[in-house]
Amino acid sequence: MYLAHRGNTWHFSRRLPNDSPIRPGSLIVLSGRSILIGKNGYVRFSLETSDKREALRRSRLYAAELDNVIESSTRGQETVALPITDRDIQRAARLMEATLLAADETQYKESLAAALSGEEALRPPDREQDLDTLFPPASVVGDAQLLQQLCSLIPFYVLQATGKPISGNLSDYGDRLIPFVQAWRNTAEGLRDRAEGKTVITPPDPRNDPAEGARLNWDELLAYYERQHPDLAVRTRALYKLALGELAAFATCDPIDLKRVHVVEWRDQLLTHLQSKTVLTRLNAAGSVYRFALFNEKLGGRANPFNGVTVAGAKSATSSRKGFELATLKTVLDPLPPLSVIPASAGAHAALWIPLLALFTGARRGELAGLMLDEVGQDENGIWYLHFRPNALRKLKTGVSERFVPLHKELVALGFPEYIKVAKSAGVSQLFPGIANPDSVGEWFADFVRSRIGPTEVMQDLHSFRHTFKTATRNAALVQEIHDAITGHATPGGSAQTGDRAGLVRVKIEIDKIGYPGLVLTPPPQPTTEELKQQETATRRRLISGQRRRVKIAARKDAKPVKDRR
């Protein structure tokens, strides 16, 4: 699967689809690696392993990530057109009737004012004209003729009433346009009654009707959710917009009119061309937004049409990874591996400290691997802390991911403050200067875990510590506000103070309550200042060498077409 064997190393090799918005010669990022797309549209790079089984595993991960990059780029160029629902048509027809009768009422008042002042009245005073003669008779043929006469007005009123342009031909809407026939004949009858001196009240503009405004359309449903969740990641926003747009286009009704049968049939339709895991992701995304609106009384007191609708045999994105059980932790971390078995690309000392930091902070791999030295320190109370914030090495997942996390007492006892002091003495900029690519330490650790516990059905890697830590916070009875502040999750209604430096004392007391009974950890060896300086120099050389290699490859491809070796 997307594998090419060159020498003793396996490479990833895949051609982009012809309709992909990503063009040859572009740069994309896969797991922190900058990849240059070849002139022939191929994505090729080394998987850095000679083991075919491992190469297959890595290629599947990169293939899935590449699919997400392509899909995200496509969503950036395309928007999902929201459908014209039956309610939209009824609303537009009412707007037409209200607008025409309001225009007649305005003309009457202006003409009356002109007549009273002795000027010429713009409106005929008696209007004896039989308005029925202006329209085809009420019949099947007459209604069809009337709709043909209205074909230039219908798109205008639909756009004014809903903000949605009509796509395609009006003939495609068929009998769904009947409300316009009735609205036009109501208007004609109202004008005739007014001409006979009868009082005909102009109906209200449906755009100003409070009852109408209380019914959210799909755009408003998503906008409400996003206002209540300002820290949503960009990719999550795009996923929710895609899922709701597809559901709206399929169901052709407003959110409040959505039925369970719509959701089931939409799921079944997606399964005809998408993988089950992708369908489950779309289903969960749309269901999350819809459920939030229901709970907040935006869709009336009705049952949730998503309840119980799932995809048989599909696992969610998080179900393929789980935290470490205590017995597994002891096997993996007791004892720590010697530095001699850790490759330079994994960061040497970083490969020992990052798992321990993840175990006692719940931080993400990229957050820890990308720490700069000026993001660690000690406050006026003597509390050591990590300050996760965006920097030149990495961004953060969401806005609430920026936070201050005090060091657990176990990390202090293991000697991490001493490591920090050595790094400061060495004058390096990165806390872990041996890391050029966070993937390297992550891949090495995943291999190391397998070497200790053997193959597993679920993924066990550095991110598993995040799940482990979250479980430990609940076992220690930490309130959600605290453990969300530590791990960088949003807590509805939570105090922002727990995630900044002002809350360090409180969070320090709570984080020290977390423990792993029976787990004995050995302090990692401390580096020398010279070692860290050498690591920083070697990292810079690897980065420069990699950049030069990419430039040379790009230059060769520009000079000579590359044959497809697949």
C-alpha positions, 0 to 999 in steps of 0.5 A, a space after each residue: 500500500 503506497 510503498 516503494 523499496 529503494 535500497 534497504 529503506 521503504 518509501 511512501 509513494 502516492 500520486 495525488 488525484 487529478 482533481 486535487 486542489 494541491 498542485 505539483 511543486 507545492 509544499 504540504 505538511 504531514 506529521 510535522 514534515 514538509 513534503 514537496 509535491 513532485 512535478 508528476 503529482 507524486 508524494 514521495 518520501 522515506 519512511 525511515 525503516 527497513 521493516 516492511 510491516 512497520 513501513 505498512 503501518 506508517 504508510 497507512 497513517 500517512 495515507 490517512 493524513 494525506 486524505 485529510 490534507 486533500 479534503 481540507 484543501 478541497 473544502 477551502 475551495 468549495 462550499 456546500 450550497 444549502 438547499 431550498 426547503 419547502 419552508 423557504 418557498 412558503 416564506 418567500 411566497 408570503 414575502 411576495 404577497 406582503 411586499 405587493 400589498 404593502 406597495 399598494 398600501 403605500 401608493 394609496 396613502 401617497 395618492 390620497 395625500 396628493 389628492 388632498 393637496 390638489 395634486 394629481 393622484 398617482 393611483 386611479 381613484 376607483 380602480 374599476 379594472 377587473 384584476 382577474 383578467 390579468 391572470 390565467 384562470 384557476 386550473 391546472 393549465 392556468 396555474 402552470 401558465 401563472 408560474 411561467 409568468 412568475 419565473 422572473 420574480 420567484 428567484 428574487 423573493 426566495 433570495 430576499 426571504 432566505 438569503 439563498 440563491 436558487 440553483 438550477 431550473 425552476 422546472 426542477 422544483 415542480 409542485 413545490 412552487 404551488 405556494 407562489 400560485 396561492 400567494 399571487 391569487 391572494 394578492 389579486 383578491 386583496 387588490 380587488 377587495 381594496 378597489 371595492 372599498 373593503 379593508 384588507 390588512 397587509 400581512 406582516 413581512 415574514 422576515 420580521 416575524 418573531 415566530 419565524 426568527 425563532 426557527 434556526 436554519 442550518 447556517 444559523 444552527 452552526 453559527 450558534 454552536 460556534 459562538 458558544 465554542 469560540 475555541 474550536 480548532 479550524 479543522 473541527 469547524 470545517 468538519 462541522 460545516 461540511 457535515 451539516 451542509 451535506 445533511 441539509 442538502 440531503 434532507 431538504 428541510 429545516 433543522 426543526 423538521 429533521 426526522 430520524 428517517 432523514 438521518 438514517 437515509 443520509 448515513 446509508 447514502 454516505 456509506 455508498 461512497 465513503 469508508 465507515 469510519 469517515 461516515 461515523 465521523 460525519 454523523 458524530 459531527 452533525 449530531 454534536 451541533 444538533 444535540 447542542 441546539 436541542 439542549 439549549 431550547 433552540 429547536 423546541 421540545 422534540 426527540 433527538 433524531 440522531 439518538 441510536 443512529 451509528 455505523 456498524 463495525 466502525 470505530 471512532 478516531 479515538 477508539 484506536 488508542 487507549 491509556 496505559 494500565 498500571 501494570 503496563 506502565 510498570 513494564 514500559 517505564 521500569 526501568 527506563 531504557 539506557 541512552 545507548 539504545 536511543 537514536 540521535 533523531 529521537 533526541 537522546 535525553 528527550 526520549 527519556 523525559 518526554 514520556 515522564 512529562 506526558 505521564 504527569 502533565 497529560 500534555 501532547 507530544 508536540 507541545 512537549 517536544 516543541 518547548 522552548 527554554 524560555 517556556 519553563 521557569 519558577 515563580 515567586 513561590 518556588 513552583 516550577 512550571 511549563 508554559 505552553 504557548 505558540 512558538 516558532 517550532 509549533 502551534 497549539 491545537 486550540 486557544 485554551 491549549 495555551 496554559 501554565 502547568 506546574 511540575 508534579 512533585 514526582 518530576 521534581 524528585 526525578 531531577 527535571 529542574 536540574 535538567 532545566 538548569 543544565 539546559 540554561 547553562 548550555 545556552 540552548 534555545 530549545 528545552 530538548 535541543 536534540 529534536 528536529 522532528 517530533 515524529 522521530 521521538 514519537 515513532 521511536 517510543 512506539 517501537 520501544 513500547 512494542 519491544 516491551 509489551 509486544 503487539 497490541 490491538 490498540 495503539 500504545 504510544 506517547 499520546 496514550 499518556 494523555 489518556 492515562 493522565 486524564 484517568 488518573 485525574 478522575 481517580 484522584 477526584 480532581 474537579 473538571 475545571 482543574 484537570 481541563 486547565 492542566 490538559 488544555 481542554 475547555 470547561 463550560 463555565 470554568 474559571 480562566 484563572 486556573 490555566 494562567 500563572 495566577 492559578 499555579 498555587 491552586 493547580 499545584 496542590 491539585 496536580 500533586 494529588 495524582 499518583 500511580 500506586 506501585 510505579 517506581 521510576 528511576 531518575 534519568 541521567 543528567 546531560 552535560 552542557 557540552 552534550 546539549 550544545 552538541 545536540 543543538 548543533 547536530 539538529 541544525 545540521 540535520 535540518 539544513 541537510 534536509 532542506 538542501 536535499 529537498 531543494 536538490 530533488 526539486 531542482 532535478 525534477 524541474 530539469 528532467 521529467 521523472 518516470 513513474 516507477 510505481 
